[in-house]
């Protein structure tokens, strides 16, 4: 009788294990069986929101499932990022990742609430966008060289606007200052929109403005563009040199966007997200939509994307330390 009971107990365990594994396998294979939530950690209307909505529509198209955009803002995007880091790793909560929340925030927020490399599954890099060095049209400079000569002749007298302390526009400016050896006065605003308005009004001489925000102002001659900060020329402003071409070799500053999820995602679900995202941006409809919105396609799978973020953390950490940037 004991032997029979032991056999029944052992068989029950085996059936339970197989059943459990089977249900997990079916769940993973069936994903997604309900809407996926894509957290955009910035307010509606900005570049992160714009690219996030394109990503959501693209993923919905590729996966055949609804993808809902949720703008969860605050603390420079870190509140939204933290919410994803703490969510269930089942593939139904994803994040629009960018340098601000992954690579810059760790150096600005002592109590961040997440670890960029350990609390996320970084799934795919999808697009990038540089910034444009713009000045007020009345400023008597037509090139980066002209601007540097003026800055060296008038140290501490040329103001540089940004979208706020610790933003990419601010830190790109700090990188420019340290690389060129010039003294520019940083003037932070609450967002790139107000900063650009002040430059157009002539209250501030210059700023680094993300390309898709700068295009309409440059094309309408409300701002003069001197250079782009990417590693190569922008397809949207092809005659404009890079800062490196204009006299500061090695200077590169780009914003990028990708998809991440919480740590611990099942490998097969993570792989499906990566495949859907990287294949989706190569489809004509979504590639053209991104390009029309001022973004460039830049794809990388999970491993390469994670390595990229690791390098970005080191790069922006150096710039934050050099600038002494602090959050307000």
Residue frames relative to the residue before (quaternion, step in Angstrom):
aa qw qx qy qz dx dy dz
X 1.0000 0.0000 0.0000 0.0000 0.00 0.00 0.00
X 0.6405 0.5189 -0.3231 0.4648 3.56 0.98 -0.88
X 0.6538 0.5145 -0.3197 0.4534 3.55 0.97 -0.91
X 0.6416 0.5196 -0.3237 0.4622 3.59 1.02 -0.81
X 0.6512 0.5139 -0.3142 0.4617 3.59 0.95 -0.89
X 0.6384 0.5297 -0.3217 0.4564 3.56 1.03 -0.83
X 0.6517 0.5134 -0.3126 0.4625 3.56 1.00 -0.86
X 0.6429 0.5201 -0.3205 0.4620 3.58 0.99 -0.85
X 0.6606 0.5153 -0.2995 0.4565 3.57 0.95 -0.97
X 0.6646 0.5047 -0.2970 0.4641 3.57 0.95 -0.97
X 0.6535 0.5138 -0.3096 0.4616 3.55 0.97 -0.89
X 0.6324 0.5412 -0.3295 0.4456 3.58 1.03 -0.80
X 0.6374 0.5202 -0.3193 0.4703 3.55 1.01 -0.86
X 0.6638 0.5139 -0.3072 0.4483 3.56 0.89 -0.98
X 0.6559 0.5032 -0.3124 0.4679 3.58 0.94 -0.89
X 0.6447 0.5263 -0.3207 0.4522 3.57 0.98 -0.85
X 0.6598 0.5102 -0.3112 0.4556 3.55 0.94 -0.90
X 0.6703 0.4909 -0.2989 0.4695 3.55 0.87 -0.95
X 0.6460 0.5252 -0.3164 0.4546 3.55 1.00 -0.89
X 0.6558 0.5155 -0.3065 0.4584 3.55 0.99 -0.89
X 0.6646 0.4908 -0.3028 0.4751 3.54 0.91 -0.90
X 0.6460 0.5326 -0.3241 0.4404 3.53 1.01 -0.82
X 0.6632 0.4998 -0.3181 0.4573 3.58 0.94 -0.85
X 0.6278 0.5180 -0.3395 0.4716 3.57 1.04 -0.73
X 0.6485 0.5232 -0.3192 0.4515 3.58 0.97 -0.88
X 0.6580 0.5003 -0.3072 0.4715 3.57 0.96 -0.92
X 0.6392 0.5328 -0.3261 0.4486 3.59 0.97 -0.92
X 0.6832 0.4875 -0.2974 0.4551 3.55 0.85 -0.97
X 0.6782 0.4964 -0.3049 0.4480 3.56 0.92 -0.89
X 0.6932 0.4967 -0.2775 0.4424 3.59 1.08 -0.74
X 0.4935 0.6852 -0.4308 0.3185 3.60 1.18 -0.42
X 0.6357 -0.2765 -0.7204 -0.0196 1.57 -1.83 1.74
X 0.2283 -0.7883 0.5602 0.1122 3.58 -0.89 0.96
X 0.7523 0.2057 -0.1604 0.6050 3.59 1.30 0.08
X 0.7062 -0.4658 0.3011 0.4401 3.64 -1.19 0.28
X 0.3235 -0.7172 0.5918 0.1751 3.54 -1.16 0.78
X 0.2837 -0.7551 0.5697 0.1574 3.57 -1.00 0.85
X 0.1137 -0.7797 0.6141 0.0454 3.58 -0.81 1.04
X 0.2318 -0.7986 0.5451 0.1063 3.57 -0.42 1.24
X 0.1318 -0.7433 0.6539 0.0507 3.54 -0.89 1.08
X 0.2448 -0.8406 0.4651 0.1306 3.61 -0.28 1.20
X 0.6487 0.4584 -0.3179 0.5177 3.59 1.23 0.46
X 0.6394 -0.5563 0.3609 0.3893 3.61 -1.18 0.45
X 0.6300 -0.5200 0.4205 0.3948 3.54 -1.30 0.36
X 0.7510 0.4264 -0.2977 0.4070 3.53 -1.14 0.70
X 0.6650 0.4985 -0.3090 0.4624 3.59 1.18 -0.42
X 0.7446 -0.4142 0.2792 0.4427 3.59 -1.29 0.06
X 0.6548 0.5092 -0.3286 0.4516 3.61 0.93 -0.84
X 0.6470 0.5060 -0.3108 0.4783 3.56 1.02 -0.80
X 0.6464 0.5332 -0.3225 0.4404 3.58 0.93 -0.89
X 0.7132 0.4325 -0.2666 0.4829 3.56 0.81 -1.00
X 0.6155 0.5649 -0.3449 0.4280 3.59 1.07 -0.68
X 0.6625 0.4993 -0.3051 0.4677 3.58 1.00 -0.79
X 0.6192 0.5081 -0.3436 0.4903 3.56 1.11 -0.60
X 0.6330 0.5263 -0.3304 0.4618 3.60 0.97 -0.86
X 0.6590 0.5242 -0.3148 0.4380 3.59 0.91 -0.93
X 0.6755 0.4810 -0.2946 0.4749 3.58 0.88 -0.91
X 0.6388 0.5337 -0.3151 0.4558 3.56 1.05 -0.80
X 0.6741 0.4842 -0.2971 0.4720 3.60 0.88 -0.94
X 0.6243 0.5340 -0.3378 0.4593 3.58 1.02 -0.78
X 0.6460 0.5250 -0.3068 0.4614 3.56 1.01 -0.83
X 0.7163 0.4526 -0.2584 0.4640 3.58 0.84 -0.98
X 0.7503 0.4167 -0.2146 0.4662 3.58 0.91 -0.94
X 0.3578 -0.7429 0.4937 0.2763 3.58 1.16 -0.47
X 0.6408 0.4671 -0.3218 0.5173 3.56 1.15 0.66
X 0.5740 -0.5953 0.4374 0.3532 3.58 -1.13 0.64
X 0.0809 -0.7571 0.6465 0.0487 3.56 -1.06 0.83
X 0.1939 -0.8140 0.5450 0.0533 3.55 -0.53 1.25
X 0.3063 -0.7380 0.5739 0.1793 3.58 -0.87 0.97
X 0.0427 -0.7792 0.6252 0.0085 3.56 -0.91 0.96
X 0.2249 -0.7590 0.5982 0.1243 3.59 -0.58 1.15
X 0.0563 0.7832 -0.6133 0.0852 3.55 -0.49 1.22
X 0.0331 -0.8734 0.4823 -0.0597 3.52 0.00 1.35
X 0.4915 0.6674 -0.4959 0.2591 3.51 -1.40 0.05
X 0.8496 0.1152 -0.1144 0.5018 3.53 -1.20 0.73
X 0.7087 -0.4941 0.2655 0.4279 3.55 0.83 1.02
X 0.7061 -0.4487 0.2593 0.4825 3.56 1.18 0.50
X 0.5421 0.6650 -0.3940 0.3296 3.58 1.22 -0.27
X 0.5721 0.5781 -0.3949 0.4272 3.62 1.14 -0.44
X 0.6700 0.4852 -0.2954 0.4780 3.57 0.92 -0.86
X 0.6465 0.5187 -0.3193 0.4593 3.57 0.98 -0.85
X 0.6562 0.5135 -0.3118 0.4565 3.59 0.94 -0.88
X 0.6299 0.5425 -0.3438 0.4367 3.58 1.02 -0.74
X 0.6542 0.4906 -0.3121 0.4836 3.58 1.06 -0.70
X 0.6263 0.5516 -0.3360 0.4365 3.58 0.97 -0.84
X 0.7389 0.4091 -0.2138 0.4909 3.58 1.09 -0.75
X 0.5352 0.6501 -0.4015 0.3601 3.59 1.23 -0.06
X 0.6511 -0.5067 0.3900 0.4089 3.56 -1.30 0.29
X 0.3652 -0.7693 0.4816 0.2072 3.64 -0.74 1.00
X 0.3223 0.7836 -0.4689 0.2494 3.56 0.78 1.04
X 0.6099 -0.5872 0.3440 0.4061 3.58 1.27 0.17
X 0.6324 0.5545 -0.3345 0.4251 3.57 1.26 -0.05
X 0.7165 0.2907 -0.2472 0.5840 3.58 1.29 0.15
X 0.0237 0.8021 -0.5913 0.0808 3.55 -0.60 1.21
X 0.3090 -0.7585 0.5573 0.1361 3.55 -1.29 0.40
X 0.3486 -0.6556 0.6160 0.2631 3.55 -1.17 0.63
X 0.1693 -0.8160 0.5502 0.0518 3.57 -0.37 1.29
X 0.0392 0.7791 -0.6232 0.0565 3.56 -1.14 0.74
X 0.7007 -0.4791 0.3027 0.4335 3.63 -1.18 0.27
X 0.6137 0.5982 -0.3585 0.3700 3.57 0.96 -0.83
X 0.7790 0.3523 -0.1858 0.4843 3.58 0.81 -0.98
X 0.7273 0.4360 -0.2516 0.4665 3.60 1.11 -0.54
X 0.8307 0.2841 -0.0794 0.4721 3.55 0.88 -0.98
X 0.7159 0.4052 -0.2434 0.5138 3.58 1.14 -0.60
X 0.6393 0.5756 -0.3278 0.3906 3.59 0.87 -0.96
X 0.6313 0.5448 -0.3706 0.4091 3.67 0.88 -0.70
X 0.7035 0.4470 -0.2609 0.4871 3.58 1.17 -0.50
X 0.7086 0.4557 -0.2525 0.4759 3.59 1.26 -0.19
X 0.7695 0.3252 -0.1603 0.5257 3.59 1.07 -0.72
X 0.3447 -0.7675 0.5008 0.2031 3.61 -0.37 1.19
X 0.7626 0.2491 -0.1408 0.5802 3.60 1.07 -0.75
X 0.0351 -0.8755 0.4819 0.0039 3.54 0.62 1.15
X 0.3794 -0.7490 0.4738 0.2659 3.58 0.96 -0.75
X 0.7887 0.0976 -0.1041 0.5979 3.58 1.26 0.07
X 0.3231 -0.6942 0.6059 0.2158 3.52 -1.33 0.39
X 0.4828 -0.7219 0.4136 0.2732 3.57 -0.53 1.20
X 0.7628 0.3968 -0.2132 0.4640 3.58 0.86 -0.90
X 0.7604 0.4010 -0.2077 0.4668 3.60 1.08 -0.61
X 0.7360 0.4369 -0.2313 0.4625 3.60 1.13 -0.53
X 0.7210 0.3730 -0.2402 0.5323 3.58 1.28 0.13
X 0.2791 -0.6594 0.6553 0.2407 3.50 -1.40 0.28
X 0.1841 -0.7985 0.5648 0.0976 3.59 -0.32 1.21
X 0.2309 -0.8660 0.4412 0.0455 3.52 -0.37 1.34
X 0.8069 -0.1688 0.1519 0.5453 3.60 0.83 -0.89
X 0.2846 -0.6824 0.6466 0.1877 3.52 -1.15 0.79
X 0.1242 -0.8513 0.5094 0.0196 3.59 -0.77 1.01
X 0.8277 -0.0325 0.0492 0.5581 3.61 0.92 -0.72
X 0.1525 -0.7664 0.6156 0.1021 3.51 -1.30 0.28
X 0.0252 -0.7683 0.6384 0.0390 3.53 -1.29 0.31
X 0.3410 -0.7461 0.5362 0.1991 3.55 -0.88 0.92
X 0.4191 -0.6396 0.5466 0.3411 3.52 -1.28 -0.29
X 0.3408 -0.7227 0.5698 0.1922 3.52 -1.30 0.43
X 0.3484 -0.6926 0.5897 0.2261 3.56 -0.96 0.88
X 0.0258 0.8158 -0.5729 0.0747 3.57 -0.45 1.25
X 0.1258 -0.7693 0.6231 0.0632 3.54 -1.22 0.62
X 0.6108 -0.5049 0.4407 0.4217 3.54 -1.32 0.21
X 0.5611 -0.6538 0.3849 0.3310 3.62 -0.85 0.90
X 0.6644 0.5129 -0.3166 0.4419 3.60 1.12 -0.53
X 0.5113 0.6294 -0.4391 0.3868 3.59 1.22 -0.24
X 0.3972 -0.7666 0.4517 0.2248 3.63 -0.66 1.04
X 0.4938 0.6013 -0.4787 0.4067 3.57 0.64 1.16
X 0.1615 -0.8025 0.5707 0.0649 3.57 -1.00 0.86
X 0.7801 0.2049 -0.1081 0.5812 3.58 1.28 -0.11
X 0.6606 -0.4696 0.3908 0.4362 3.55 -1.32 0.17
X 0.6246 0.5487 -0.3359 0.4426 3.58 1.00 -0.79
X 0.6381 0.5180 -0.3224 0.4697 3.58 0.98 -0.84
X 0.6661 0.5121 -0.3026 0.4500 3.56 0.92 -0.94
X 0.6661 0.5001 -0.3088 0.4591 3.58 0.92 -0.86
X 0.6343 0.5157 -0.3388 0.4658 3.59 0.98 -0.74
X 0.6511 0.5030 -0.3157 0.4726 3.58 0.98 -0.79
X 0.6664 0.5128 -0.3057 0.4466 3.57 0.92 -0.93
X 0.6761 0.4813 -0.2968 0.4724 3.59 1.00 -0.75
X 0.6575 0.4880 -0.3081 0.4844 3.57 1.15 -0.58
X 0.7815 0.2256 -0.1100 0.5712 3.59 1.19 -0.57
X 0.0309 -0.8442 0.5349 0.0166 3.63 0.62 1.05
X 0.8359 0.1807 -0.1554 0.4945 3.55 -0.96 0.95
X 0.6428 0.5412 -0.3232 0.4353 3.60 1.23 0.16
X 0.6627 0.4506 -0.3103 0.5114 3.60 1.24 -0.13
X 0.2694 -0.7914 0.5363 0.1166 3.55 -0.75 1.13
X 0.1737 -0.7769 0.6024 0.0574 3.53 -1.09 0.85
X 0.2545 -0.7863 0.5475 0.1313 3.58 -0.51 1.18
X 0.0081 -0.7720 0.6342 0.0422 3.56 -1.30 0.36
X 0.6011 -0.5750 0.4250 0.3569 3.53 -1.33 0.19
X 0.7730 -0.2812 0.1570 0.5466 3.59 1.24 0.20
X 0.6453 -0.5261 0.3864 0.3967 3.54 -1.23 0.45
X 0.8288 0.2253 -0.1783 0.4801 3.54 -0.92 0.95
X 0.5073 0.6291 -0.4394 0.3922 3.60 1.23 0.07
X 0.6640 -0.4907 0.3668 0.4287 3.56 -1.26 0.29
X 0.6366 0.5282 -0.3438 0.4445 3.60 0.97 -0.77
X 0.6469 0.5071 -0.3163 0.4737 3.59 1.01 -0.78
X 0.7367 0.4388 -0.2527 0.4481 3.57 0.71 -1.06
X 0.5690 0.5461 -0.3874 0.4774 3.59 1.17 -0.43
X 0.6411 0.5190 -0.3107 0.4723 3.56 1.04 -0.78
X 0.6481 0.5071 -0.3175 0.4712 3.57 1.01 -0.77
X 0.6261 0.5196 -0.3317 0.4774 3.57 1.05 -0.74
X 0.6291 0.5319 -0.3190 0.4687 3.57 1.04 -0.82
X 0.6555 0.5210 -0.3078 0.4518 3.58 0.91 -0.93
X 0.7169 0.4511 -0.2667 0.4597 3.57 0.80 -1.00
X 0.6497 0.5183 -0.3198 0.4550 3.59 1.02 -0.76
X 0.7474 0.4018 -0.2087 0.4862 3.57 0.95 -0.93
X 0.3662 -0.7463 0.4821 0.2766 3.58 1.20 -0.40
X 0.5004 0.6333 -0.4414 0.3921 3.57 0.98 0.87
X 0.3788 -0.7127 0.5517 0.2100 3.54 -1.26 0.54
X 0.0525 0.7822 -0.6136 0.0940 3.55 -0.32 1.32
X 0.3845 -0.7250 0.5241 0.2279 3.59 -1.06 0.72
X 0.3119 -0.7692 0.5317 0.1684 3.57 -0.61 1.14
X 0.0572 -0.7754 0.6288 0.0044 3.56 -0.93 1.00
X 0.1572 -0.8298 0.5293 0.0813 3.62 -0.18 1.23
X 0.1345 -0.7620 0.6289 0.0756 3.55 -1.15 0.72
X 0.5310 -0.6116 0.4724 0.3475 3.55 -1.28 0.20
X 0.8169 0.0257 -0.0785 0.5708 3.52 0.41 1.29
X 0.5719 -0.6217 0.4178 0.3344 3.53 -1.17 0.62
X 0.5709 0.6070 -0.3784 0.4029 3.60 1.14 -0.56
X 0.6940 0.4449 -0.2794 0.4923 3.62 0.77 -0.96
X 0.6231 0.5397 -0.3454 0.4486 3.60 1.04 -0.72
X 0.6687 0.4918 -0.3004 0.4698 3.58 0.89 -0.91
X 0.6134 0.5562 -0.3417 0.4446 3.58 1.04 -0.76
X 0.6759 0.4923 -0.2917 0.4645 3.57 0.97 -0.84
X 0.6245 0.5077 -0.3461 0.4821 3.59 1.07 -0.64
X 0.6610 0.5019 -0.3106 0.4634 3.59 0.93 -0.84
X 0.6749 0.4852 -0.2878 0.4756 3.58 1.13 -0.64
X 0.5065 -0.6742 0.4088 0.3490 3.57 1.27 -0.17
X 0.4510 0.6899 -0.4521 0.3407 3.58 1.26 0.27
X 0.7576 0.1522 -0.0791 0.6298 3.56 1.23 -0.56
X 0.5076 -0.7117 0.4016 0.2729 3.57 -0.91 0.88
X 0.8443 0.0125 0.0874 0.5286 3.60 0.84 -0.91
X 0.0715 0.7721 -0.6312 -0.0207 3.52 -1.37 0.12
X 0.3886 -0.6409 0.5903 0.2996 3.54 -1.38 0.11
X 0.0391 -0.8234 0.5634 -0.0548 3.56 -0.48 1.26
X 0.5343 -0.6444 0.4382 0.3276 3.56 -0.84 0.99
X 0.6338 -0.6196 0.3090 0.3448 3.55 -0.88 1.03
X 0.7236 0.4496 -0.2893 0.4365 3.60 0.71 -0.97
X 0.6244 0.4905 -0.3478 0.4985 3.60 1.22 -0.26
X 0.6837 0.5189 -0.2826 0.4283 3.57 1.06 -0.75
X 0.5474 0.6871 -0.3934 0.2710 3.58 1.02 -0.77
X 0.7104 0.4576 -0.2905 0.4489 3.60 0.71 -1.01
X 0.6523 0.5149 -0.3185 0.4559 3.60 1.03 -0.75
X 0.6563 0.5001 -0.3071 0.4742 3.56 1.02 -0.80
X 0.6908 0.4918 -0.2821 0.4486 3.58 0.88 -0.94
X 0.7069 0.4147 -0.2586 0.5114 3.59 1.18 -0.53
X 0.4724 -0.7157 0.3996 0.3239 3.58 1.36 0.23
X 0.3924 0.6975 -0.5031 0.3262 3.58 1.12 0.61
X 0.7524 0.1396 -0.1034 0.6354 3.55 1.31 -0.41
X 0.3054 -0.7192 0.5872 0.2114 3.56 -1.18 0.57
X 0.2607 -0.7678 0.5688 0.1373 3.57 -0.80 1.03
X 0.2198 -0.7915 0.5602 0.1070 3.56 -0.92 0.95
X 0.7915 -0.1387 0.1365 0.5794 3.60 1.01 -0.76
X 0.3456 -0.6845 0.5892 0.2545 3.53 -1.34 0.25
X 0.4490 -0.7420 0.4473 0.2186 3.56 -1.10 0.69
X 0.4908 0.6864 -0.4262 0.3261 3.60 1.23 0.00
X 0.6597 -0.4975 0.3844 0.4119 3.53 -1.34 0.05
X 0.7740 0.1407 -0.0921 0.6105 3.56 1.25 -0.42
X 0.6657 -0.5005 0.3625 0.4182 3.56 -1.26 0.26
X 0.4919 -0.6583 0.4865 0.2967 3.53 -1.16 0.64
X 0.4671 -0.6716 0.4888 0.3029 3.62 -0.92 0.80
X 0.6360 0.5325 -0.3226 0.4559 3.56 1.24 -0.37
X 0.7612 0.1564 -0.1002 0.6213 3.58 1.27 -0.44
X 0.0288 -0.8902 0.4538 0.0287 3.59 0.78 1.04
X 0.6727 0.4893 -0.3147 0.4571 3.62 1.11 -0.46
X 0.5827 0.5901 -0.3678 0.4208 3.56 1.27 -0.22
X 0.3974 -0.7268 0.4978 0.2570 3.64 -0.76 0.93
X 0.5043 -0.5702 0.5240 0.3821 3.53 -1.30 0.18
X 0.6346 -0.5058 0.4028 0.4233 3.57 -1.24 0.32
X 0.6207 0.5455 -0.3380 0.4505 3.57 1.06 -0.75
X 0.6609 0.4934 -0.3010 0.4787 3.58 0.95 -0.86
X 0.7003 0.5019 -0.2608 0.4355 3.55 1.06 -0.80
X 0.7837 -0.3778 0.1773 0.4601 3.58 1.21 0.17
X 0.7028 0.3788 -0.2756 0.5354 3.61 1.26 0.03
X 0.2090 -0.8274 0.5090 0.1124 3.61 0.30 1.26
X 0.8050 0.2869 -0.2216 0.4697 3.55 -1.02 0.86
X 0.5246 0.6395 -0.4223 0.3709 3.59 1.22 -0.18
X 0.1682 0.7615 -0.6085 0.1471 3.58 -0.73 1.13
X 0.1331 0.7538 -0.6375 0.0872 3.55 -0.97 0.90
X 0.0956 0.8026 -0.5778 0.1137 3.55 -0.58 1.17
X 0.3050 -0.6826 0.6245 0.2258 3.50 -1.26 0.52
X 0.0719 -0.7942 0.6028 0.0257 3.56 -1.00 0.78
X 0.1962 -0.7739 0.5926 0.1067 3.55 -1.26 0.39
X 0.0623 0.7940 -0.6008 0.0681 3.53 -1.02 0.84
X 0.4794 -0.6356 0.5203 0.3091 3.54 -1.35 -0.21
X 0.0118 0.7730 -0.6337 0.0268 3.55 -0.97 0.95
X 0.1651 -0.7549 0.6224 0.1245 3.53 -1.33 0.30
X 0.6793 -0.4635 0.3412 0.4552 3.59 -1.21 -0.02
X 0.6040 -0.5435 0.4306 0.3930 3.56 -1.21 0.44
X 0.7684 0.3923 -0.2679 0.4288 3.54 -1.19 0.56
X 0.3542 0.7301 -0.5129 0.2800 3.60 1.17 0.33
X 0.5406 -0.5982 0.4630 0.3683 3.63 -0.98 0.69
X 0.5817 -0.6406 0.3761 0.3313 3.56 -0.89 0.95
X 0.6830 0.4935 -0.3135 0.4378 3.59 0.92 -0.82
X 0.6380 0.4985 -0.3335 0.4829 3.60 1.07 -0.66
X 0.6277 0.5283 -0.3337 0.4642 3.58 0.97 -0.84
X 0.6558 0.5167 -0.3073 0.4567 3.56 0.96 -0.87
X 0.6396 0.5232 -0.3287 0.4573 3.58 1.03 -0.75
X 0.6406 0.5098 -0.3306 0.4694 3.59 0.97 -0.81
X 0.6469 0.5253 -0.3173 0.4526 3.57 0.90 -0.94
X 0.6843 0.4871 -0.2875 0.4603 3.58 0.85 -0.97
X 0.6607 0.5129 -0.3122 0.4505 3.58 0.90 -0.92
X 0.6894 0.4916 -0.2822 0.4510 3.57 0.93 -0.91
X 0.7237 0.4429 -0.2656 0.4577 3.59 0.76 -1.01
X 0.6507 0.4832 -0.3202 0.4904 3.59 1.10 -0.60
X 0.6267 0.5784 -0.3312 0.4037 3.56 1.03 -0.81
X 0.6978 0.4736 -0.2960 0.4485 3.60 0.86 -0.88
X 0.6344 0.5137 -0.3424 0.4652 3.59 1.22 -0.21
X 0.5209 0.6093 -0.4282 0.4172 3.58 1.24 -0.16
X 0.6151 -0.6125 0.3521 0.3500 3.55 -0.89 0.95
X 0.6604 0.5359 -0.3216 0.4163 3.59 0.82 -0.97
X 0.7484 0.4074 -0.2285 0.4709 3.56 0.78 -1.02
X 0.5956 0.5451 -0.3650 0.4636 3.59 1.08 -0.62
X 0.6931 0.4723 -0.2829 0.4654 3.57 0.86 -0.94
X 0.6339 0.5283 -0.3409 0.4504 3.58 1.03 -0.71
X 0.6402 0.5057 -0.3198 0.4818 3.58 0.99 -0.77
X 0.6830 0.4933 -0.2935 0.4517 3.57 0.86 -0.94
X 0.6340 0.5209 -0.3331 0.4645 3.60 1.02 -0.72
X 0.6885 0.4711 -0.2689 0.4815 3.57 1.15 -0.62
X 0.6304 -0.5838 0.3162 0.4022 3.58 1.28 0.13
X 0.5799 0.5814 -0.3741 0.4309 3.58 1.28 0.12
X 0.2993 -0.7205 0.5929 0.1994 3.54 -1.27 0.43
X 0.4750 -0.6554 0.5025 0.3039 3.58 -1.13 0.62
X 0.1363 0.7558 -0.6300 0.1153 3.57 -0.92 0.96
X 0.0078 -0.8572 0.5135 -0.0375 3.58 -0.08 1.25
X 0.0886 0.7505 -0.6526 0.0550 3.51 -1.25 0.67
X 0.4594 -0.6789 0.5042 0.2717 3.54 -1.09 0.73
X 0.8009 -0.3622 0.2022 0.4318 3.52 -1.36 0.05
X 0.7026 0.4716 -0.2914 0.4462 3.61 0.74 -0.99
X 0.6848 0.4762 -0.2896 0.4694 3.57 0.87 -0.93
X 0.6265 0.5359 -0.3314 0.4588 3.58 1.04 -0.78
X 0.6498 0.5103 -0.3169 0.4658 3.59 0.95 -0.83
X 0.6446 0.5033 -0.3224 0.4766 3.60 0.97 -0.79
X 0.6237 0.5425 -0.3311 0.4551 3.57 1.03 -0.79
X 0.6652 0.4960 -0.3052 0.4673 3.58 0.90 -0.90
X 0.6206 0.5424 -0.3417 0.4516 3.59 0.99 -0.79
X 0.6708 0.4834 -0.2916 0.4809 3.59 0.95 -0.89
X 0.6419 0.5301 -0.3194 0.4527 3.58 1.03 -0.78
X 0.6068 0.5513 -0.3510 0.4524 3.59 1.04 -0.73
X 0.6687 0.4874 -0.2957 0.4774 3.57 0.95 -0.87
X 0.6620 0.5248 -0.3074 0.4380 3.59 0.89 -0.95
X 0.7343 0.4181 -0.2512 0.4722 3.58 0.69 -1.05
X 0.5654 0.5868 -0.3860 0.4325 3.58 1.16 -0.48
X 0.6436 0.5135 -0.3177 0.4703 3.57 0.97 -0.84
X 0.6771 0.4952 -0.3004 0.4539 3.58 0.91 -0.91
X 0.6347 0.5212 -0.3328 0.4635 3.60 0.97 -0.81
X 0.6684 0.4954 -0.3089 0.4608 3.59 0.89 -0.89
X 0.6606 0.5093 -0.3105 0.4558 3.59 0.93 -0.85
X 0.7244 0.4493 -0.2463 0.4612 3.57 0.96 -0.86
X 0.3348 -0.7384 0.5128 0.2823 3.56 1.13 -0.61
X 0.2688 0.8016 -0.4981 0.1924 3.58 1.23 0.39
X 0.0211 -0.7717 0.6355 -0.0137 3.54 -1.09 0.84
X 0.4824 -0.6446 0.4967 0.3242 3.56 -1.13 0.61
X 0.5095 -0.6586 0.4670 0.2976 3.54 -1.14 0.70
